[in-house]
């Protein structure tokens, strides 16, 4: 028969009564005392798993990304769903869809993982923000021309900060930044994402590149109508530089125009590929100034002409998450970029 408070009061003189009462209470399971969702214990690994599943839309690929077996990941995700009392994912053969409440939980999980990474960085770096790996993303049309100058300058300024560099499209790098896989980006504006800060570092003009002997060599400057009548080589879809060129010269997006003004738009996979195509006489192209500034073979095979005013330009900037704790790293990156020999036509931005 359980001990009641009056009975205990009557039996204060009996040590055995008090001992038995404590034992009875201690034997009650914790979940029965507090049946509340706030008692749910979730781990950072479980949060990583649901973020991976939401990103990959596939349990097998998510397990590979987390370096665990698929059954282990599936059990962990199901356990978390059971503890939370909600379904995070809709499962179908070969397809996984995030539920509306699951989407909100995954977004919060990503924020938790970012803050956990901040704690880890602070602990590992101590007081030196310039120590530890910097994961830097750079778009394709900037990396080959900036990084050879930037990397040695960063190494001299921060010898204990190794670089991990990824080149990719703006859209891919943006997702990698928001997911915490990259620390900072070097890209072209405009770029607006929630929770992300940007800092312009320089502005560069666009120029026209043509093979030696091309009729446009006789012109001192090039205007958009003239450009639109040429065989123009552009980067393929997905490159922000292509979009910027077409915004400046919408006529260049035509595959053809009537009769004797036939115009073709050819596509290349990289600026270097396009440069080689121009050198072989396949057409002309538009490039950012830094991609031709100091290029060794311009005078031998290629000619460069500026645009008529107002010339098109792009602004190159740094981007990073608001939660990124290493503010000195961003300042150092901006300082090192501005110290690079970018060419006389580049305008540095403070």
C-alpha positions as CSV (number, residue, x, y, z in Angstrom):
1,X,0.0,0.0,0.0
2,X,1.6,3.3,-1.0
3,X,2.6,5.8,1.6
4,X,0.4,8.9,1.9
5,X,1.5,12.4,3.2
6,X,-0.7,12.0,6.4
7,X,0.7,8.6,7.0
8,X,4.3,9.9,6.6
9,X,3.5,12.8,9.0
10,X,2.4,10.3,11.6
11,X,5.4,8.1,11.1
12,X,8.2,10.8,11.2
13,X,9.7,9.0,14.0
14,X,10.1,5.9,11.9
15,X,13.3,6.2,9.6
16,X,12.1,3.2,7.6
17,X,9.0,5.0,6.5
18,X,11.0,7.9,5.1
19,X,13.4,5.6,3.3
20,X,10.6,3.6,1.7
21,X,8.8,6.8,0.6
22,X,12.0,8.1,-1.2
23,X,12.5,4.7,-2.8
24,X,8.9,4.7,-4.2
25,X,9.3,8.1,-5.8
26,X,12.7,7.4,-7.2
27,X,11.3,4.3,-8.9
28,X,8.7,6.2,-11.0
29,X,10.0,6.6,-14.6
30,X,11.0,10.1,-15.6
31,X,8.7,10.0,-18.7
32,X,5.7,9.4,-16.4
33,X,6.6,12.3,-14.2
34,X,6.9,14.8,-17.1
35,X,5.2,13.6,-20.3
36,X,6.3,16.7,-22.3
37,X,7.9,17.2,-25.7
38,X,10.5,19.4,-24.1
39,X,12.0,16.3,-22.5
40,X,12.9,15.0,-26.0
41,X,16.6,14.4,-26.3
42,X,17.9,15.0,-29.8
43,X,21.6,14.9,-30.9
44,X,23.5,17.0,-33.3
45,X,24.0,13.9,-35.5
46,X,20.2,13.5,-35.8
47,X,19.9,17.1,-36.9
48,X,22.6,16.5,-39.4
49,X,20.8,13.5,-40.7
50,X,17.5,15.3,-41.3
51,X,19.2,18.2,-43.0
52,X,21.0,15.8,-45.3
53,X,17.8,14.0,-46.1
54,X,16.0,17.3,-46.9
55,X,18.9,18.3,-49.1
56,X,19.4,15.0,-51.0
57,X,15.7,14.0,-51.1
58,X,16.9,10.5,-50.8
59,X,17.9,8.4,-47.8
60,X,20.6,6.5,-49.5
61,X,22.4,9.6,-50.8
62,X,21.9,11.3,-47.4
63,X,23.5,8.3,-45.7
64,X,26.5,8.5,-48.0
65,X,26.9,12.2,-47.4
66,X,26.8,11.5,-43.6
67,X,29.2,8.5,-43.9
68,X,26.8,6.1,-42.3
69,X,24.7,3.2,-43.5
70,X,21.2,3.8,-44.8
71,X,19.5,1.7,-42.1
72,X,21.3,3.6,-39.3
73,X,20.2,6.9,-40.8
74,X,16.6,5.7,-41.3
75,X,16.3,4.5,-37.8
76,X,17.7,7.7,-36.4
77,X,15.3,9.8,-38.4
78,X,12.3,7.7,-37.5
79,X,13.4,7.9,-33.8
80,X,13.5,11.7,-34.0
81,X,10.1,11.8,-35.7
82,X,8.6,9.5,-33.0
83,X,10.1,11.7,-30.2
84,X,8.8,14.9,-31.8
85,X,5.4,13.4,-32.6
86,X,5.4,14.7,-36.2
87,X,6.4,13.3,-39.6
88,X,9.3,15.2,-41.1
89,X,9.3,13.5,-44.5
90,X,6.8,11.8,-46.8
91,X,8.3,8.6,-48.1
92,X,7.6,7.1,-51.5
93,X,9.6,4.6,-53.6
94,X,12.6,6.5,-54.8
95,X,11.3,9.8,-53.6
96,X,11.4,11.7,-50.3
97,X,9.4,15.0,-49.8
98,X,9.8,17.3,-46.8
99,X,6.5,18.0,-45.0
100,X,5.5,21.6,-44.2
101,X,6.3,21.2,-40.5
102,X,9.4,19.2,-41.5
103,X,10.7,22.1,-43.6
104,X,10.5,24.5,-40.6
105,X,12.2,22.0,-38.3
106,X,15.0,21.3,-40.9
107,X,15.6,25.1,-41.2
108,X,15.9,25.4,-37.5
109,X,18.2,22.3,-37.4
110,X,20.4,24.0,-39.9
111,X,20.7,27.1,-37.7
112,X,21.5,24.9,-34.7
113,X,24.2,23.2,-36.6
114,X,25.7,26.5,-37.7
115,X,25.8,27.8,-34.1
116,X,27.3,24.5,-33.0
117,X,30.0,24.9,-35.6
118,X,30.6,28.4,-34.3
119,X,31.2,27.0,-30.8
120,X,33.6,24.5,-32.2
121,X,35.5,27.1,-34.2
122,X,35.8,29.4,-31.2
123,X,37.1,26.6,-29.0
124,X,39.7,25.4,-31.6
125,X,40.9,28.9,-32.6
126,X,41.1,30.4,-29.1
127,X,41.7,34.1,-29.6
128,X,43.2,33.8,-33.1
129,X,40.5,34.2,-35.8
130,X,43.2,33.8,-38.5
131,X,44.0,30.2,-37.4
132,X,42.1,27.3,-38.8
133,X,40.7,26.3,-42.2
134,X,38.9,28.8,-44.4
135,X,36.4,27.3,-46.8
136,X,36.1,29.7,-49.7
137,X,33.8,29.5,-52.7
138,X,34.5,31.4,-55.9
139,X,32.5,31.6,-59.1
140,X,34.0,30.3,-62.3
141,X,34.5,33.6,-64.0
142,X,36.5,35.1,-61.1
143,X,38.6,32.2,-59.7
144,X,41.1,31.6,-62.5
145,X,42.1,35.2,-62.7
146,X,42.0,36.3,-59.0
147,X,43.1,33.2,-57.1
148,X,46.7,33.0,-58.4
149,X,47.3,36.5,-57.0
150,X,45.1,36.1,-53.9
151,X,46.3,32.8,-52.5
152,X,50.0,33.8,-51.9
153,X,48.9,37.2,-50.4
154,X,46.5,35.4,-48.0
155,X,49.2,32.9,-47.0
156,X,51.6,35.7,-46.2
157,X,49.0,37.5,-44.1
158,X,47.6,34.4,-42.4
159,X,50.1,31.5,-42.5
160,X,48.1,29.4,-40.1
161,X,44.9,29.6,-42.2
162,X,44.8,26.9,-44.8
163,X,42.4,27.4,-47.7
164,X,39.8,25.0,-49.0
165,X,38.6,26.4,-52.3
166,X,35.5,25.4,-54.4
167,X,34.7,26.9,-57.8
168,X,31.1,26.6,-58.9
169,X,28.0,28.5,-60.1
170,X,26.5,31.2,-57.9
171,X,23.4,29.2,-57.2
172,X,25.3,26.2,-56.0
173,X,27.8,28.2,-53.9
174,X,24.8,30.1,-52.3
175,X,23.3,26.8,-51.1
176,X,26.7,25.6,-49.9
177,X,27.1,28.8,-47.9
178,X,23.6,28.7,-46.3
179,X,24.1,25.0,-45.4
180,X,27.4,25.9,-43.6
181,X,29.6,23.9,-46.0
182,X,31.4,27.1,-47.0
183,X,32.5,30.1,-44.9
184,X,32.7,32.9,-47.5
185,X,32.1,33.5,-51.2
186,X,33.7,35.7,-53.9
187,X,31.0,36.4,-56.5
188,X,29.4,39.1,-58.6
189,X,26.6,41.3,-57.4
190,X,23.6,41.5,-57.2
191,X,23.4,38.8,-54.6
192,X,20.7,38.9,-51.9
193,X,20.0,36.0,-49.6
194,X,18.4,36.0,-46.1
195,X,21.0,35.8,-43.3
196,X,23.9,36.6,-45.7
197,X,26.0,39.8,-45.7
198,X,27.9,41.2,-48.7
199,X,30.8,43.6,-49.1
200,X,31.8,45.0,-52.5
201,X,35.6,44.9,-53.2
202,X,36.1,46.0,-56.8
203,X,34.3,47.0,-60.0
204,X,35.6,46.0,-63.4
205,X,34.4,46.8,-66.9
206,X,33.5,44.3,-69.7
207,X,35.6,44.3,-72.8
208,X,35.3,42.7,-76.3
209,X,37.8,40.1,-77.3
210,X,38.3,39.3,-81.0
211,X,40.9,37.5,-83.1
212,X,43.8,39.4,-84.7
213,X,42.7,40.7,-88.1
214,X,39.0,40.9,-87.3
215,X,37.2,43.9,-89.0
216,X,36.2,45.3,-85.6
217,X,39.9,45.8,-84.8
218,X,39.6,49.1,-86.8
219,X,37.1,50.4,-84.2
220,X,38.4,52.2,-81.1
221,X,35.2,51.3,-79.1
222,X,32.3,48.8,-79.5
223,X,28.6,49.6,-79.0
224,X,25.8,47.0,-78.4
225,X,24.3,47.2,-81.9
226,X,27.6,46.4,-83.5
227,X,28.2,43.6,-81.0
228,X,24.7,42.1,-81.8
229,X,25.6,41.8,-85.6
230,X,28.7,39.6,-84.9
231,X,29.2,35.8,-84.4
232,X,29.1,36.0,-80.6
233,X,30.4,33.4,-78.2
234,X,28.8,33.3,-74.7
235,X,29.0,31.1,-71.6
236,X,26.2,28.5,-71.3
237,X,23.1,29.0,-69.1
238,X,23.8,29.0,-65.3
239,X,26.7,31.5,-65.5
240,X,25.8,34.9,-64.0
241,X,28.3,36.6,-66.3
242,X,26.2,35.4,-69.3
243,X,23.1,36.9,-67.8
244,X,24.9,40.2,-67.2
245,X,26.1,40.4,-70.8
246,X,22.6,39.7,-72.1
247,X,21.1,42.4,-69.8
248,X,23.5,44.9,-71.3
249,X,22.9,43.7,-74.9
250,X,19.5,42.0,-75.2
251,X,19.9,41.8,-79.0
252,X,22.8,39.3,-78.4
253,X,20.3,36.7,-77.2
254,X,18.9,36.2,-80.7
255,X,20.0,33.1,-82.5
256,X,19.6,34.8,-85.8
257,X,18.3,38.0,-87.5
258,X,17.0,38.5,-91.0
259,X,18.9,38.3,-94.3
260,X,22.4,39.6,-94.6
261,X,22.7,40.4,-90.9
262,X,22.8,36.8,-89.9
263,X,24.0,36.5,-86.3
264,X,24.8,33.3,-84.4
265,X,25.2,32.9,-80.6
266,X,27.6,30.1,-79.7
267,X,28.2,28.8,-76.2
268,X,31.2,27.6,-74.3
269,X,31.7,25.9,-71.0
270,X,34.3,28.3,-69.6
271,X,35.9,31.6,-70.4
272,X,39.1,29.8,-71.3
273,X,37.3,27.6,-73.8
274,X,35.7,30.7,-75.3
275,X,39.0,32.5,-75.5
276,X,40.5,29.6,-77.5
277,X,37.4,29.5,-79.8
278,X,37.9,33.3,-80.4
279,X,41.6,32.7,-81.2
280,X,40.6,30.1,-83.9
281,X,38.4,32.7,-85.6
282,X,35.0,31.3,-84.6
283,X,33.7,34.6,-83.4
284,X,34.1,37.3,-80.8
285,X,33.2,37.4,-77.1
286,X,32.6,39.6,-74.1
287,X,34.9,39.1,-71.1
288,X,35.5,40.7,-67.7
289,X,38.5,42.9,-67.8
290,X,40.5,40.9,-65.2
291,X,40.3,37.8,-67.5
292,X,42.4,39.6,-70.2
293,X,44.5,42.0,-68.1
294,X,48.0,40.7,-68.2
295,X,47.1,37.7,-70.5
296,X,50.3,36.8,-72.2
297,X,49.0,35.9,-75.7
298,X,46.6,38.8,-76.2
299,X,49.0,40.7,-78.5
300,X,49.9,37.6,-80.6
301,X,46.5,36.0,-81.2
302,X,43.8,38.3,-79.8
303,X,42.7,41.9,-79.7
304,X,40.8,43.7,-77.0
305,X,38.5,46.7,-77.4
306,X,36.5,48.6,-74.7
307,X,32.8,49.3,-74.9
308,X,31.4,52.7,-75.7
309,X,30.2,54.7,-72.7
310,X,28.4,53.9,-70.5
311,X,30.4,50.7,-70.5
312,X,28.9,47.6,-68.8
313,X,30.6,46.6,-65.5
314,X,30.3,44.1,-62.7
315,X,30.9,44.5,-59.0
316,X,32.8,41.7,-57.3
317,X,32.0,41.2,-53.7
318,X,32.5,39.0,-50.6
319,X,29.5,37.2,-49.1
320,X,29.2,35.4,-45.7
321,X,26.6,34.3,-43.2
322,X,25.7,36.8,-40.5
323,X,26.5,34.1,-37.9
324,X,30.1,33.6,-39.2
325,X,32.2,34.6,-36.1
326,X,35.6,35.2,-37.8
327,X,35.2,38.9,-38.7
328,X,38.9,39.4,-39.1
329,X,38.9,36.8,-41.9
330,X,36.4,38.8,-43.9
331,X,38.5,42.0,-43.4
332,X,41.7,40.2,-44.4
333,X,40.1,38.7,-47.5
334,X,38.9,42.2,-48.7
335,X,42.3,43.7,-47.9
336,X,44.1,40.9,-49.8
337,X,41.8,41.1,-52.8
338,X,42.4,44.9,-53.1
339,X,46.1,44.3,-53.0
340,X,46.1,42.0,-56.0
341,X,47.3,43.4,-59.4
342,X,43.9,43.6,-61.0
343,X,44.7,46.1,-63.8
344,X,44.4,49.8,-64.3
345,X,40.7,49.7,-65.4
346,X,39.6,48.1,-62.1
347,X,38.1,50.4,-59.5
348,X,38.7,49.4,-55.9
349,X,35.7,49.8,-53.6
350,X,35.9,50.4,-49.9
